[in-house]
Amino acid sequence: MNALRRIKWQYAIIALLAVAAAAFGLLRPQPVAPASTAKQKPSATDRIKRNPPPALFTDADITPIGKQAAAQRAKADALFAQWKRAHGTTRDDKTFAAWAARQVPAPPTAKQRTAQLHQVQLLAKTRTAAGKKAATWLELNGKKDIWKLYLHDQRELIPAQQGKVEKAELKAALKLAKSISDQVAARDKQPAPFVLDPTLRPEKHIKPGAKGPYSYPSRHATRAAAAVTFLGALSPHRSADYRWMQDQVLYSRLYMAGHVTGDLTAGTLLGDLIGEYELAVSGH
């Protein structure tokens, strides 16, 4: 009996100490994680989740401009082969940017641009509420977020470090696309269709006699082509989806009179060159 009592007594003391220790832990001031002082910027994935795409344009709508964009790829391949023979695969963004800007064809003649403007004017008469909604979404997300989201999907299937590197490479390609297209636009000074005909986009409030904004080459087209060339090389079996979205973006720019056809084909050629350059210097 005495031995049994001693064991029970020992367990009672241990239990009491455990309760006291727990109470002490609860009563002690607990360290508080420092609050974040800056709001985290939403990612491309977050932004598209919050604003998912509406119904986009039909294949019949986008096929004609898609075919014209596709014709630029063979030209870009031949031109980039010349760059590669002369410069190899060493990164030299400054020299490449100057070279790529020189490869953009001269803007359409006044007569050609007038004919292309007429095509945009005819298309504007067919606009619908659904079409405007699709074009607005594509204009907003077609610069960067769509392409970042596609890369995010690819990164789900590869090692984290590789995904991080490829994210930086896509970012570099998109940045170069904006920089060079802006440089050429400032050089060639081709007014956007809604500047030539303010009735195409009255909400833009273009002042009489305005010169810009300039639209040759299209920044959207340049970025889209650079991204699609890059992403398609990383994941060839998805290339058709990327090309389809590229054609959607291009058509949206015609639909809302942001560009004429020549702006889009010039931007596509430039973007294809940039995508090939980024693949080459990154070792893909």
Protein Blocks (a to p, Z undefined) as FASTA:
>chain_A
ZZmmmmmmmmmmmmmmmmmmmmmmmmpccddddddfbdcdddfklmmmmmccdddddfkl
mmmmmmmmmmmmmmmmmmmmmmmmmnojadcfklmmmmmmmmpccdddfklmmmmmmmmm
mmmmmpcfklmmmmmmmmmmmmmmmmmmmmmmmmmmgcfklmmmmmmmmmmmmmmmmmmm
mmmmmmnopacfklmmmmlmmmnopaehiabdcfbdcfklmmmmmmmmmmmmmmmmlmmm
mmmmmmmmmmmmmmnopacfklmmmmmmmmmmmmmmmmmmnoZZ
